[in-house]
Amino acid sequence: MSTWSRKDYEFFARTLHQAPIGNEERGRIVDDFTSEFRRDNPSFDGAKFADAAHRGKFSESTATQAGGWTTKTYAMTAKVLRRNKEETGTIGWHWLVTKFATTFGLDNTNFDFFKFSNAVVRPSTSENPFPEMERASRFAGRRSADIPVVSHLRRRPRKSIVDFAGHRIRVKEWPSSTGVATLRRHMKRNHPIRWRLSIRKGVRTRRRLREEAS
């Protein structure tokens, strides 16, 4: 049985059609998605998918029905985006990453934005970069939920920390409010995509915690 259906194909085609990228770059990503869909479903109509992605030909009946995606969809999407990063261009690639991540997050409250963005940026050591989705993030309930920091043994206050990409950031003291502010400025300036995703996830986490408390 195929993993994806017509409504999923139309969702991906619609997203690619709306993306602010050129026809040549769009064609490369369309071909990449076509290969993935055809590997899952040998009868997949790649020509129809390409026509929808380039010309915007969609059926009204399936416009709002896509959803219920699993980790296989997240992994496949991240793999395609990672392979086309250089050819797509910064603006178009960032738009696609944000669009897919936001849509997946709205569809699944347990969707992990950090795992998705990590899988998009660099390949995973496992076939599936999304093992079991945990209901609550390990950062839930803490202010540091917005930004992951590499953990260390804390025998004394640190003067520097390392972000998710391995960049060392100089701080006066860690943990401290000044150090958190420095880290936030670094993320916003050097990792805007991760920054925006962390803000959205932080808002959703705090909203869920308030609902559970009430």
N, C-alpha and C positions, 0 to 999 in steps of 0.2 A: 504494500500500500504506500502511496506517495505521501511524503511529509507535507508538501504544500499543495494548495488547491488554487482554483481560478481566482478567488478573492485575494489570495496572497500575491499571486503574480501581478494582479492589477495594482495592489498597493505599492509594490516595488517599482512597477512601470510608472505609476503616477509620481512617486517620489523622484525618480530619475528625470522625468519630464520637467518637473518644477525646479530642479537643481540649477543654480547659476553657473553652468559650465558650457563649453563649446560643443558642437556636434561631434567633433572628432574624439574629445575626451569622453563624452556621453556614450559614443559607440563602443569604446574600449570597456567601460564598466558594464554596459548592456551585454556585450559578448561574454564577459566574465560571469555575470549572473546567469546567463543562458546556459553556460557550461555546467554550473552548479545545479540548476533546475533540471537539466537534461540527464545529469548523472543520477538524480533522484527519480525522475520520471522520463523514460525513453520517448514517450509520445508527446512531450512538451513541445509546443509550437513556438519556436524561437523567432520566426518571422513576424508572427502576430505580436509577440512581446516587444520586439524592436520597433514595430510600427506604433505601438501604444506609447513607448518611452520617447520616441522622437516626435511623433505628430500629435500625441494626446488623445488618441481614440480609445475611450473607455465606455463600458456599459454602465448605465445608471444603477442597475440593480445591485452591483457589488461595491459601490463607492464607499460605503461606510461599514462593511461587514467584516473586514479583515481584523484579525486579532487572535488571542489565545496561543501566541507563539511560545515555543519551548527553547531550551538552551541550544538546540541544534540550529535554530534560526539565528540566534544571537552569534553563535560561533561562525556560521557561514557568512553572515553579513560583515562581521569584523574582518574575516579573512579577505573578502573581496575588497573592502575599503583599504586594508593594509597594502594589498598588492597594487592598488591604483593610486597610491598617495602621490608619487612623483609626477605622474602624468596628468592628474586632475587639476592641480593648481591649489594654492593655499586656501583661497576664499571658497571655492567650490567644494573642496575636500572637507573643510571645517563645517560648511553648511550641511553636507551629507551626514557627517558624524553626529552633529547636534540633532538633526532631524530624526535619524533612526533611533538615537538614544532616547530622545524625548518621547517618541511614539511608543517604544518598547516600555518605557517607564510608566506611561499612562495606562498601558494595557496590563501591566503586571506590577503590583505594588512591591513585590520582592525583587524586582529587577535591580541588579547591581551596576550602577553607572561606572564605578571605578574599575571593575573587572572588564567591562565592555571597552572602556577607553584604553586600558592596558593592552587588551587583545588587539585593538586597532593599531596601536603604536608599535608593538613588537610581538613577534610570534611566541606562542606558548610552548613549553616543553612537553605538554600533553596534547592529545588530539582535541580534547574539548577544554577550552580555557574557562568554561563555566561548569564546574562540578555542581553538586546539589546546591540549590538556592536556599540560603538560610532565611528564616522568617524575620529575624532581627539582625541587623548589622552588628558586628563586634564593636563598632564605634557608637552604637545607639546610646543616647542619654548623656553624652559627653560633648563639651564644646569643641573638642578636637575632631568631632565627627565630620566636619566640613573638609578637613585636609588630612590625609594619611601621612604619618611620619615613620620612618624606619626606626624600629625600637632598638634600644641599647640598654646595657646594664648601667643603672644610674647611681654610681657610688658618690658622685659629687655633681654640682650644677655644671652643665656643659656650656661651652662657649660657641659651639656650632652644632648644627643638625644636618641631616641628609634627607632630601625630598625623595619622592617616588622614582624620579629619573636618575638618582645617584648624584645630584648636584649638592655640594656642600654650601650651607648658608651660615654666615657669621651672625651670631646673636650675642647680646650682652650676657644673657643668662637664660637657661632653659631647665625646667619649665618656668615661664613667667608671662605676664600680659604683654610685656614689651617684645619678648621672643615670638609670641603668637602673632602680634601685629607685623613684625618683620617678615614672618613666613607668609602671611596673607598677601603682603605687598609683592613678595617674590613670586608667588603663584599667579597673582593677577597680571603681573608684567610679563613673566616668562612662559606661563602655561595657561593661556586664556581659556582654552577648551576645557581643561580639567577644572579650572576655577569656576566656570559657569555650571558645569555638571555637579560640582560639589555643593554649590549654592542651592541648586534645585533639590538635591538629595537631602541636604540639611533641613530645608523647609518641610519636605515631606516627612522626614523623621520626627521633627518637633511636633508637626500636626498630629501624627499618629500617636505619639506619646501623650499629648494633651487629651486626645480622644480616649485612650486607654485609662488615663487617670480619672476622667470624668465618668 
